[in-house]
Amino acid sequence: MSWINLVEVHYRVSRDHGDAEADRTLAEVRSEVAEELPGVSTMHAVAGLKAKHPIALADCFAIATAEANGAELLTGDPEIIDRADELPCAVVDLRG
């Protein structure tokens, strides 16, 4: 999981539930995933995705990281799910 997306998890939980819950959630997520700082090749992949698709920048990091690791992207984000057939990684819909 890209650190960009870990930051996103933290700030969203913090906004809704406070800093303590955000810290706890981040620690829990970090225990379950491999953390990655984006390198140059990931940045190029992200730029290409953003240029081709109207998808949020942080979501492009998630897609590029999943692709680079041969992983499925688990998401409930309709912005990604609606374009799954256009993306370079498998997408798993977590909605309901």
N, C-alpha and C positions, 0 to 999 in steps of 0.2 A: 504494500500500500504506500502510495506516495505521501511524503510528509505534507505536501500541499493539502491532501485530503484529510490527513490527521488534524491539521490546523482547522479545517472546515468543521470536522466533528466537534472539536473543542469549543469553538466560538458559538456554534449553534446550540449545543447543550448548555453552555454558560448563559447564553441569552435567555433561554427558556427555564432553566432550573438552577442557575447559580454556579459560581466558580468551583465549589467543592464537588458538586455532582459532575461537572465537566472534567475535573481532574481525575475523579474515580472512573468515569467512562473512558477517558483517554488511556488510563493505565490498563483497563480491561481489554480495550481494543488492541493496544500494543502487545499484550500477552498472546494474542491470537493471530497476529499478522507479522509478516516480514516488512520492516520499514525501509523505505528507499528515498534517498535524496535524488531528485531528478538530475541526470547528467546531460551532456550535450546531445546525445542521440535521442533521449526522451524529449528534450526541448524542441528538436526538429520535428519529431512526430507530433507533438502537441501543436506546434505552429501549423503543420499541415492539416490536422484535424480541425482546428479553429478556422482556417481559411476556407475549408470545404463545407462545414456544418455550422448551423446556428445553435451551437451548444456552449454552455458556460465554460469558461477557461478551466476552472477546477475540475469539471467533468471531463475535459479533454485530458487532463493529467491522469485521471482514473482510468480512462480508456487506454491511453498510451502505456501506462504501467501494466495493465492487464495483458495487453498485446505483447509487450516485451518479455513477460514472464510466462506466456502461454497459458494464462489463467482466464477463467470466466469472471466477468464483471457482475457482481451482485448489486442490484439497485432497485429502487422503487421510483426512480425519477422518470416521468413520462417523456421528458426531453430526450433521454437516451433510449428508452424502450421503444419509442415510436420510430427510431432510426436504426434499430438493432441490425437490420439486414444490410445497412450501408457501412457498418463499423468493422474495424479489423480484429475485433475480439468477440467471443461469444458473450451474450448478455442474458442474465437470469433475472426474470421479473419477480421481485419480492412482494409486490402488491397482493394482498389478500390471497 
